[in-house]
Amino acid sequence: MIDEKLLEILACPICDERPPLKLVGAYLVCTVCGSGFPIVDDIPHLLPESALPPQELESKLHGNQSA
């Protein structure tokens, strides 16, 4: 679980304006671009190369993965 104080200071590493992130399941999601950053063992992976694009994130969150 991400501490609320930590969540308040985290920002999207992809967007130039550094918008806030929101907690959605096991991901931190950018409030502007919609990219999702996984949280693994309570550690947010905020590197741009760890980001899931919005479409892939939606698929993972809702279990709608196509075969």
PDB file with SEQRES, HELIX, SHEET and CRYST1 records, atoms N, CA, C and O in Angstrom:
SEQRES   1 A   67  MET ILE ASP GLU LYS LEU LEU GLU ILE LEU ALA CYS PRO          
SEQRES   2 A   67  ILE CYS ASP GLU ARG PRO PRO LEU LYS LEU VAL GLY ALA          
SEQRES   3 A   67  TYR LEU VAL CYS THR VAL CYS GLY SER GLY PHE PRO ILE          
SEQRES   4 A   67  VAL ASP ASP ILE PRO HIS LEU LEU PRO GLU SER ALA LEU          
SEQRES   5 A   67  PRO PRO GLN GLU LEU GLU SER LYS LEU HIS GLY ASN GLN          
SEQRES   6 A   67  SER ALA                                                      
HELIX    1 AA1 GLU A    4  ILE A    9  1                                   6    
HELIX    2 AA2 PRO A   48  SER A   50  5                                   3    
HELIX    3 AA3 PRO A   54  HIS A   62  1                                   9    
SHEET    1 AA1 4 LEU A  21  VAL A  24  0                                        
SHEET    2 AA1 4 TYR A  27  CYS A  30 -1                                        
SHEET    3 AA1 4 GLY A  36  VAL A  40 -1                                        
SHEET    4 AA1 4 ILE A  43  PRO A  44 -1                                        
CRYST1    1.000    1.000    1.000  90.00  90.00  90.00 P 1           1          
ATOM      1  N   MET A   1       0.847  -1.186   0.000  1.00  0.00           N  
ATOM      2  CA  MET A   1       0.000   0.000   0.000  1.00  0.00           C  
ATOM      3  C   MET A   1       0.888   1.242   0.000  1.00  0.00           C  
ATOM      4  O   MET A   1       1.854   1.324   0.758  1.00  0.00           O  
ATOM      5  N   ILE A   2       0.557   2.189  -0.843  1.00  0.00           N  
ATOM      6  CA  ILE A   2       1.314   3.431  -0.939  1.00  0.00           C  
ATOM      7  C   ILE A   2       0.814   4.396   0.129  1.00  0.00           C  
ATOM      8  O   ILE A   2      -0.387   4.619   0.275  1.00  0.00           O  
ATOM      9  N   ASP A   3       1.747   4.953   0.860  1.00  0.00           N  
ATOM     10  CA  ASP A   3       1.417   5.940   1.891  1.00  0.00           C  
ATOM     11  C   ASP A   3       0.817   7.182   1.235  1.00  0.00           C  
ATOM     12  O   ASP A   3       1.306   7.643   0.204  1.00  0.00           O  
ATOM     13  N   GLU A   4      -0.240   7.719   1.834  1.00  0.00           N  
ATOM     14  CA  GLU A   4      -0.926   8.895   1.281  1.00  0.00           C  
ATOM     15  C   GLU A   4       0.010  10.095   1.140  1.00  0.00           C  
ATOM     16  O   GLU A   4      -0.083  10.834   0.159  1.00  0.00           O  
ATOM     17  N   LYS A   5       0.898  10.298   2.093  1.00  0.00           N  
ATOM     18  CA  LYS A   5       1.852  11.420   2.027  1.00  0.00           C  
ATOM     19  C   LYS A   5       2.780  11.260   0.827  1.00  0.00           C  
ATOM     20  O   LYS A   5       3.092  12.236   0.145  1.00  0.00           O  
ATOM     21  N   LEU A   6       3.219  10.034   0.570  1.00  0.00           N  
ATOM     22  CA  LEU A   6       4.076   9.768  -0.585  1.00  0.00           C  
ATOM     23  C   LEU A   6       3.301   9.995  -1.875  1.00  0.00           C  
ATOM     24  O   LEU A   6       3.817  10.604  -2.812  1.00  0.00           O  
ATOM     25  N   LEU A   7       2.077   9.514  -1.927  1.00  0.00           N  
ATOM     26  CA  LEU A   7       1.258   9.671  -3.119  1.00  0.00           C  
ATOM     27  C   LEU A   7       1.050  11.149  -3.470  1.00  0.00           C  
ATOM     28  O   LEU A   7       0.963  11.502  -4.646  1.00  0.00           O  
ATOM     29  N   GLU A   8       0.970  11.995  -2.465  1.00  0.00           N  
ATOM     30  CA  GLU A   8       0.780  13.433  -2.694  1.00  0.00           C  
ATOM     31  C   GLU A   8       1.954  14.080  -3.429  1.00  0.00           C  
ATOM     32  O   GLU A   8       1.765  15.078  -4.125  1.00  0.00           O  
ATOM     33  N   ILE A   9       3.163  13.530  -3.287  1.00  0.00           N  
ATOM     34  CA  ILE A   9       4.336  14.155  -3.908  1.00  0.00           C  
ATOM     35  C   ILE A   9       4.803  13.463  -5.188  1.00  0.00           C  
ATOM     36  O   ILE A   9       5.646  13.999  -5.907  1.00  0.00           O  
ATOM     37  N   LEU A  10       4.264  12.280  -5.479  1.00  0.00           N  
ATOM     38  CA  LEU A  10       4.665  11.574  -6.693  1.00  0.00           C  
ATOM     39  C   LEU A  10       4.034  12.241  -7.913  1.00  0.00           C  
ATOM     40  O   LEU A  10       2.906  12.732  -7.856  1.00  0.00           O  
ATOM     41  N   ALA A  11       4.779  12.248  -9.017  1.00  0.00           N  
ATOM     42  CA  ALA A  11       4.305  12.867 -10.252  1.00  0.00           C  
ATOM     43  C   ALA A  11       4.707  12.006 -11.445  1.00  0.00           C  
ATOM     44  O   ALA A  11       5.625  11.191 -11.360  1.00  0.00           O  
ATOM     45  N   CYS A  12       4.017  12.198 -12.534  1.00  0.00           N  
ATOM     46  CA  CYS A  12       4.290  11.438 -13.752  1.00  0.00           C  
ATOM     47  C   CYS A  12       5.668  11.808 -14.311  1.00  0.00           C  
ATOM     48  O   CYS A  12       5.947  12.985 -14.538  1.00  0.00           O  
ATOM     49  N   PRO A  13       6.525  10.814 -14.532  1.00  0.00           N  
ATOM     50  CA  PRO A  13       7.850  11.098 -15.082  1.00  0.00           C  
ATOM     51  C   PRO A  13       7.844  11.281 -16.601  1.00  0.00           C  
ATOM     52  O   PRO A  13       8.869  11.632 -17.185  1.00  0.00           O  
ATOM     53  N   ILE A  14       6.704  11.047 -17.239  1.00  0.00           N  
ATOM     54  CA  ILE A  14       6.620  11.150 -18.693  1.00  0.00           C  
ATOM     55  C   ILE A  14       6.175  12.549 -19.122  1.00  0.00           C  
ATOM     56  O   ILE A  14       6.730  13.121 -20.060  1.00  0.00           O  
ATOM     57  N   CYS A  15       5.179  13.092 -18.438  1.00  0.00           N  
ATOM     58  CA  CYS A  15       4.618  14.396 -18.808  1.00  0.00           C  
ATOM     59  C   CYS A  15       5.521  15.532 -18.335  1.00  0.00           C  
ATOM     60  O   CYS A  15       6.018  15.515 -17.209  1.00  0.00           O  
ATOM     61  N   ASP A  16       5.726  16.517 -19.207  1.00  0.00           N  
ATOM     62  CA  ASP A  16       6.586  17.662 -18.878  1.00  0.00           C  
ATOM     63  C   ASP A  16       6.066  18.471 -17.698  1.00  0.00           C  
ATOM     64  O   ASP A  16       6.855  19.010 -16.922  1.00  0.00           O  
ATOM     65  N   GLU A  17       4.736  18.562 -17.552  1.00  0.00           N  
ATOM     66  CA  GLU A  17       4.160  19.370 -16.470  1.00  0.00           C  
ATOM     67  C   GLU A  17       4.114  18.632 -15.133  1.00  0.00           C  
ATOM     68  O   GLU A  17       3.704  19.205 -14.124  1.00  0.00           O  
ATOM     69  N   ARG A  18       4.532  17.363 -15.118  1.00  0.00           N  
ATOM     70  CA  ARG A  18       4.606  16.535 -13.903  1.00  0.00           C  
ATOM     71  C   ARG A  18       3.282  16.495 -13.127  1.00  0.00           C  
ATOM     72  O   ARG A  18       3.239  16.864 -11.953  1.00  0.00           O  
ATOM     73  N   PRO A  19       2.200  16.045 -13.788  1.00  0.00           N  
ATOM     74  CA  PRO A  19       0.911  15.966 -13.101  1.00  0.00           C  
ATOM     75  C   PRO A  19       0.924  14.885 -12.022  1.00  0.00           C  
ATOM     76  O   PRO A  19       1.779  13.999 -12.027  1.00  0.00           O  
ATOM     77  N   PRO A  20      -0.030  14.967 -11.102  1.00  0.00           N  
ATOM     78  CA  PRO A  20      -0.088  13.971 -10.031  1.00  0.00           C  
ATOM     79  C   PRO A  20      -0.502  12.596 -10.546  1.00  0.00           C  
ATOM     80  O   PRO A  20      -1.040  12.450 -11.644  1.00  0.00           O  
ATOM     81  N   LEU A  21      -0.235  11.611  -9.726  1.00  0.00           N  
ATOM     82  CA  LEU A  21      -0.623  10.237 -10.008  1.00  0.00           C  
ATOM     83  C   LEU A  21      -1.738   9.841  -9.056  1.00  0.00           C  
ATOM     84  O   LEU A  21      -1.827  10.351  -7.939  1.00  0.00           O  
ATOM     85  N   LYS A  22      -2.592   8.924  -9.510  1.00  0.00           N  
ATOM     86  CA  LYS A  22      -3.629   8.389  -8.628  1.00  0.00           C  
ATOM     87  C   LYS A  22      -3.451   6.881  -8.540  1.00  0.00           C  
ATOM     88  O   LYS A  22      -2.974   6.243  -9.478  1.00  0.00           O  
ATOM     89  N   LEU A  23      -3.834   6.332  -7.422  1.00  0.00           N  
ATOM     90  CA  LEU A  23      -3.722   4.900  -7.183  1.00  0.00           C  
ATOM     91  C   LEU A  23      -4.925   4.196  -7.784  1.00  0.00           C  
ATOM     92  O   LEU A  23      -6.069   4.496  -7.445  1.00  0.00           O  
ATOM     93  N   VAL A  24      -4.651   3.248  -8.688  1.00  0.00           N  
ATOM     94  CA  VAL A  24      -5.705   2.440  -9.312  1.00  0.00           C  
ATOM     95  C   VAL A  24      -5.234   0.996  -9.274  1.00  0.00           C  
ATOM     96  O   VAL A  24      -4.366   0.597 -10.050  1.00  0.00           O  
ATOM     97  N   GLY A  25      -5.802   0.227  -8.381  1.00  0.00           N  
ATOM     98  CA  GLY A  25      -5.375  -1.159  -8.235  1.00  0.00           C  
ATOM     99  C   GLY A  25      -3.911  -1.216  -7.832  1.00  0.00           C  
ATOM    100  O   GLY A  25      -3.511  -0.593  -6.849  1.00  0.00           O  
ATOM    101  N   ALA A  26      -3.114  -1.955  -8.582  1.00  0.00           N  
ATOM    102  CA  ALA A  26      -1.685  -2.098  -8.301  1.00  0.00           C  
ATOM    103  C   ALA A  26      -0.849  -1.188  -9.199  1.00  0.00           C  
ATOM    104  O   ALA A  26       0.304  -1.493  -9.504  1.00  0.00           O  
ATOM    105  N   TYR A  27      -1.443  -0.062  -9.622  1.00  0.00           N  
ATOM    106  CA  TYR A  27      -0.761   0.874 -10.508  1.00  0.00           C  
ATOM    107  C   TYR A  27      -0.929   2.304 -10.018  1.00  0.00           C  
ATOM    108  O   TYR A  27      -1.920   2.642  -9.371  1.00  0.00           O  
ATOM    109  N   LEU A  28       0.050   3.133 -10.335  1.00  0.00           N  
ATOM    110  CA  LEU A  28      -0.092   4.569 -10.194  1.00  0.00           C  
ATOM    111  C   LEU A  28      -0.360   5.084 -11.595  1.00  0.00           C  
ATOM    112  O   LEU A  28       0.401   4.800 -12.520  1.00  0.00           O  
ATOM    113  N   VAL A  29      -1.435   5.837 -11.756  1.00  0.00           N  
ATOM    114  CA  VAL A  29      -1.884   6.259 -13.075  1.00  0.00           C  
ATOM    115  C   VAL A  29      -1.799   7.777 -13.189  1.00  0.00           C  
ATOM    116  O   VAL A  29      -2.258   8.505 -12.309  1.00  0.00           O  
ATOM    117  N   CYS A  30      -1.201   8.243 -14.290  1.00  0.00           N  
ATOM    118  CA  CYS A  30      -1.086   9.674 -14.546  1.00  0.00           C  
ATOM    119  C   CYS A  30      -2.467  10.263 -14.807  1.00  0.00           C  
ATOM    120  O   CYS A  30      -3.258   9.702 -15.565  1.00  0.00           O  
ATOM    121  N   THR A  31      -2.749  11.398 -14.173  1.00  0.00           N  
ATOM    122  CA  THR A  31      -4.043  12.053 -14.338  1.00  0.00           C  
ATOM    123  C   THR A  31      -4.154  12.807 -15.660  1.00  0.00           C  
ATOM    124  O   THR A  31      -5.229  13.300 -16.001  1.00  0.00           O  
ATOM    125  N   VAL A  32      -3.048  12.903 -16.411  1.00  0.00           N  
ATOM    126  CA  VAL A  32      -3.083  13.595 -17.703  1.00  0.00           C  
ATOM    127  C   VAL A  32      -2.949  12.620 -18.870  1.00  0.00           C  
ATOM    128  O   VAL A  32      -3.843  12.554 -19.714  1.00  0.00           O  
ATOM    129  N   CYS A  33      -1.868  11.871 -18.937  1.00  0.00           N  
ATOM    130  CA  CYS A  33      -1.633  10.998 -20.097  1.00  0.00           C  
ATOM    131  C   CYS A  33      -2.239   9.607 -19.938  1.00  0.00           C  
ATOM    132  O   CYS A  33      -2.393   8.888 -20.925  1.00  0.00           O  
ATOM    133  N   GLY A  34      -2.584   9.217 -18.710  1.00  0.00           N  
ATOM    134  CA  GLY A  34      -3.218   7.924 -18.480  1.00  0.00           C  
ATOM    135  C   GLY A  34      -2.276   6.746 -18.415  1.00  0.00           C  
ATOM    136  O   GLY A  34      -2.727   5.606 -18.302  1.00  0.00           O  
ATOM    137  N   SER A  35      -0.968   6.991 -18.485  1.00  0.00           N  
ATOM    138  CA  SER A  35      -0.007   5.894 -18.374  1.00  0.00           C  
ATOM    139  C   SER A  35      -0.037   5.320 -16.968  1.00  0.00           C  
ATOM    140  O   SER A  35      -0.257   6.037 -15.992  1.00  0.00           O  
ATOM    141  N   GLY A  36       0.190   4.011 -16.880  1.00  0.00           N  
ATOM    142  CA  GLY A  36       0.180   3.341 -15.585  1.00  0.00           C  
ATOM    143  C   GLY A  36       1.553   2.820 -15.218  1.00  0.00           C  
ATOM    144  O   GLY A  36       2.260   2.252 -16.051  1.00  0.00           O  
ATOM    145  N   PHE A  37       1.924   3.016 -13.968  1.00  0.00           N  
ATOM    146  CA  PHE A  37       3.211   2.573 -13.456  1.00  0.00           C  
ATOM    147  C   PHE A  37       2.958   1.506 -12.396  1.00  0.00           C  
ATOM    148  O   PHE A  37       2.244   1.754 -11.424  1.00  0.00           O  
ATOM    149  N   PRO A  38       3.539   0.325 -12.575  1.00  0.00           N  
ATOM    150  CA  PRO A  38       3.250  -0.762 -11.647  1.00  0.00           C  
ATOM    151  C   PRO A  38       3.848  -0.533 -10.258  1.00  0.00           C  
ATOM    152  O   PRO A  38       4.879   0.121 -10.101  1.00  0.00           O  
ATOM    153  N   ILE A  39       3.171  -1.089  -9.265  1.00  0.00           N  
ATOM    154  CA  ILE A  39       3.671  -1.112  -7.894  1.00  0.00           C  
ATOM    155  C   ILE A  39       4.005  -2.570  -7.607  1.00  0.00           C  
ATOM    156  O   ILE A  39       3.126  -3.432  -7.622  1.00  0.00           O  
ATOM    157  N   VAL A  40       5.275  -2.838  -7.347  1.00  0.00           N  
ATOM    158  CA  VAL A  40       5.733  -4.198  -7.102  1.00  0.00           C  
ATOM    159  C   VAL A  40       6.348  -4.260  -5.709  1.00  0.00           C  
ATOM    160  O   VAL A  40       7.287  -3.522  -5.410  1.00  0.00           O  
ATOM    161  N   ASP A  41       5.824  -5.135  -4.859  1.00  0.00           N  
ATOM    162  CA  ASP A  41       6.296  -5.255  -3.478  1.00  0.00           C  
ATOM    163  C   ASP A  41       6.284  -3.905  -2.774  1.00  0.00           C  
ATOM    164  O   ASP A  41       7.236  -3.548  -2.080  1.00  0.00           O  
ATOM    165  N   ASP A  42       5.194  -3.155  -2.957  1.00  0.00           N  
ATOM    166  CA  ASP A  42       4.992  -1.834  -2.354  1.00  0.00           C  
ATOM    167  C   ASP A  42       5.966  -0.769  -2.844  1.00  0.00           C  
ATOM    168  O   ASP A  42       6.099   0.280  -2.214  1.00  0.00           O  
ATOM    169  N   ILE A  43       6.646  -1.020  -3.952  1.00  0.00           N  
ATOM    170  CA  ILE A  43       7.589  -0.054  -4.521  1.00  0.00           C  
ATOM    171  C   ILE A  43       7.079   0.385  -5.891  1.00  0.00           C  
ATOM    172  O   ILE A  43       6.959  -0.439  -6.798  1.00  0.00           O  
ATOM    173  N   PRO A  44       6.776   1.684  -6.054  1.00  0.00           N  
ATOM    174  CA  PRO A  44       6.334   2.151  -7.369  1.00  0.00           C  
ATOM    175  C   PRO A  44       7.495   2.176  -8.357  1.00  0.00           C  
ATOM    176  O   PRO A  44       8.580   2.671  -8.050  1.00  0.00           O  
ATOM    177  N   HIS A  45       7.252   1.638  -9.535  1.00  0.00           N  
ATOM    178  CA  HIS A  45       8.253   1.632 -10.596  1.00  0.00           C  
ATOM    179  C   HIS A  45       7.941   2.796 -11.528  1.00  0.00           C  
ATOM    180  O   HIS A  45       7.125   2.673 -12.441  1.00  0.00           O  
ATOM    181  N   LEU A  46       8.597   3.923 -11.287  1.00  0.00           N  
ATOM    182  CA  LEU A  46       8.268   5.163 -11.980  1.00  0.00           C  
ATOM    183  C   LEU A  46       9.222   5.519 -13.115  1.00  0.00           C  
ATOM    184  O   LEU A  46       9.301   6.682 -13.511  1.00  0.00           O  
ATOM    185  N   LEU A  47       9.929   4.556 -13.631  1.00  0.00           N  
ATOM    186  CA  LEU A  47      10.767   4.823 -14.796  1.00  0.00           C  
ATOM    187  C   LEU A  47       9.890   4.865 -16.043  1.00  0.00           C  
ATOM    188  O   LEU A  47       8.974   4.052 -16.171  1.00  0.00           O  
ATOM    189  N   PRO A  48      10.145   5.787 -16.960  1.00  0.00           N  
ATOM    190  CA  PRO A  48       9.323   5.860 -18.171  1.00  0.00           C  
ATOM    191  C   PRO A  48       9.214   4.517 -18.908  1.00  0.00           C  
ATOM    192  O   PRO A  48       8.162   4.197 -19.462  1.00  0.00           O  
ATOM    193  N   GLU A  49      10.286   3.743 -18.913  1.00  0.00           N  
ATOM    194  CA  GLU A  49      10.230   2.451 -19.622  1.00  0.00           C  
ATOM    195  C   GLU A  49       9.380   1.409 -18.890  1.00  0.00           C  
ATOM    196  O   GLU A  49       9.076   0.362 -19.462  1.00  0.00           O  
ATOM    197  N   SER A  50       8.991   1.671 -17.647  1.00  0.00           N  
ATOM    198  CA  SER A  50       8.104   0.769 -16.900  1.00  0.00           C  
ATOM    199  C   SER A  50       6.633   1.074 -17.151  1.00  0.00           C  
ATOM    200  O   SER A  50       5.763   0.297 -16.757  1.00  0.00           O  
ATOM    201  N   ALA A  51       6.349   2.189 -17.796  1.00  0.00           N  
ATOM    202  CA  ALA A  51       4.973   2.646 -17.986  1.00  0.00           C  
ATOM    203  C   ALA A  51       4.199   1.755 -18.951  1.00  0.00           C  
ATOM    204  O   ALA A  51       4.733   1.275 -19.952  1.00  0.00           O  
ATOM    205  N   LEU A  52       2.940   1.550 -18.625  1.00  0.00           N  
ATOM    206  CA  LEU A  52       2.020   0.884 -19.541  1.00  0.00           C  
ATOM    207  C   LEU A  52       1.182   1.966 -20.210  1.00  0.00           C  
ATOM    208  O   LEU A  52       0.678   2.860 -19.530  1.00  0.00           O  
ATOM    209  N   PRO A  53       1.022   1.901 -21.538  1.00  0.00           N  
ATOM    210  CA  PRO A  53       0.151   2.861 -22.196  1.00  0.00           C  
ATOM    211  C   PRO A  53      -1.287   2.665 -21.709  1.00  0.00           C  
ATOM    212  O   PRO A  53      -1.646   1.582 -21.245  1.00  0.00           O  
ATOM    213  N   PRO A  54      -2.102   3.706 -21.813  1.00  0.00           N  
ATOM    214  CA  PRO A  54      -3.475   3.629 -21.284  1.00  0.00           C  
ATOM    215  C   PRO A  54      -4.274   2.411 -21.763  1.00  0.00           C  
ATOM    216  O   PRO A  54      -4.989   1.802 -20.967  1.00  0.00           O  
ATOM    217  N   GLN A  55      -4.168   2.045 -23.041  1.00  0.00           N  
ATOM    218  CA  GLN A  55      -4.938   0.922 -23.567  1.00  0.00           C  
ATOM    219  C   GLN A  55      -4.510  -0.394 -22.914  1.00  0.00           C  
ATOM    220  O   GLN A  55      -5.347  -1.221 -22.552  1.00  0.00           O  
ATOM    221  N   GLU A  56      -3.209  -0.572 -22.771  1.00  0.00           N  
ATOM    222  CA  GLU A  56      -2.696  -1.800 -22.151  1.00  0.00           C  
ATOM    223  C   GLU A  56      -3.050  -1.838 -20.669  1.00  0.00           C  
ATOM    224  O   GLU A  56      -3.375  -2.897 -20.131  1.00  0.00           O  
ATOM    225  N   LEU A  57      -2.987  -0.689 -20.012  1.00  0.00           N  
ATOM    226  CA  LEU A  57      -3.347  -0.605 -18.605  1.00  0.00           C  
ATOM    227  C   LEU A  57      -4.813  -0.993 -18.412  1.00  0.00           C  
ATOM    228  O   LEU A  57      -5.132  -1.779 -17.519  1.00  0.00           O  
ATOM    229  N   GLU A  58      -5.700  -0.452 -19.235  1.00  0.00           N  
ATOM    230  CA  GLU A  58      -7.131  -0.793 -19.144  1.00  0.00           C  
ATOM    231  C   GLU A  58      -7.335  -2.289 -19.300  1.00  0.00           C  
ATOM    232  O   GLU A  58      -8.116  -2.897 -18.568  1.00  0.00           O  
ATOM    233  N   SER A  59      -6.640  -2.871 -20.241  1.00  0.00           N  
ATOM    234  CA  SER A  59      -6.751  -4.308 -20.473  1.00  0.00           C  
ATOM    235  C   SER A  59      -6.329  -5.102 -19.242  1.00  0.00           C  
ATOM    236  O   SER A  59      -7.001  -6.059 -18.858  1.00  0.00           O  
ATOM    237  N   LYS A  60      -5.220  -4.709 -18.623  1.00  0.00           N  
ATOM    238  CA  LYS A  60      -4.733  -5.404 -17.428  1.00  0.00           C  
ATOM    239  C   LYS A  60      -5.671  -5.204 -16.241  1.00  0.00           C  
ATOM    240  O   LYS A  60      -5.924  -6.140 -15.484  1.00  0.00           O  
ATOM    241  N   LEU A  61      -6.185  -3.990 -16.079  1.00  0.00           N  
ATOM    242  CA  LEU A  61      -7.062  -3.702 -14.941  1.00  0.00           C  
ATOM    243  C   LEU A  61      -8.393  -4.433 -15.042  1.00  0.00           C  
ATOM    244  O   LEU A  61      -8.960  -4.838 -14.028  1.00  0.00           O  
ATOM    245  N   HIS A  62      -8.890  -4.602 -16.259  1.00  0.00           N  
ATOM    246  CA  HIS A  62     -10.199  -5.197 -16.440  1.00  0.00           C  
ATOM    247  C   HIS A  62     -10.151  -6.635 -16.928  1.00  0.00           C  
ATOM    248  O   HIS A  62     -11.189  -7.254 -17.163  1.00  0.00           O  
ATOM    249  N   GLY A  63      -8.934  -7.169 -17.081  1.00  0.00           N  
ATOM    250  CA  GLY A  63      -8.790  -8.571 -17.478  1.00  0.00           C  
ATOM    251  C   GLY A  63      -9.302  -8.873 -18.881  1.00  0.00           C  
ATOM    252  O   GLY A  63      -9.701 -10.002 -19.166  1.00  0.00           O  
ATOM    253  N   ASN A  64      -9.293  -7.869 -19.763  1.00  0.00           N  
ATOM    254  CA  ASN A  64      -9.779  -8.054 -21.127  1.00  0.00           C  
ATOM    255  C   ASN A  64      -8.643  -8.307 -22.099  1.00  0.00           C  
ATOM    256  O   ASN A  64      -8.638  -7.758 -23.201  1.00  0.00           O  
ATOM    257  N   GLN A  65      -7.704  -9.109 -21.716  1.00  0.00           N  
ATOM    258  CA  GLN A  65      -6.560  -9.360 -22.585  1.00  0.00           C  
ATOM    259  C   GLN A  65      -6.981 -10.260 -23.728  1.00  0.00           C  
ATOM    260  O   GLN A  65      -7.583 -11.313 -23.522  1.00  0.00           O  
ATOM    261  N   SER A  66      -6.656  -9.831 -24.934  1.00  0.00           N  
ATOM    262  CA  SER A  66      -6.986 -10.623 -26.116  1.00  0.00           C  
ATOM    263  C   SER A  66      -5.936 -11.683 -26.327  1.00  0.00           C  
ATOM    264  O   SER A  66      -4.755 -11.465 -26.056  1.00  0.00           O  
ATOM    265  N   ALA A  67      -6.364 -12.832 -26.810  1.00  0.00           N  
ATOM    266  CA  ALA A  67      -5.418 -13.917 -27.061  1.00  0.00           C  
ATOM    267  C   ALA A  67      -4.995 -13.916 -28.506  1.00  0.00           C  
ATOM    268  O   ALA A  67      -4.197 -14.759 -28.917  1.00  0.00           O  
TER     269      ALA A  67                                                      
END                                                                             
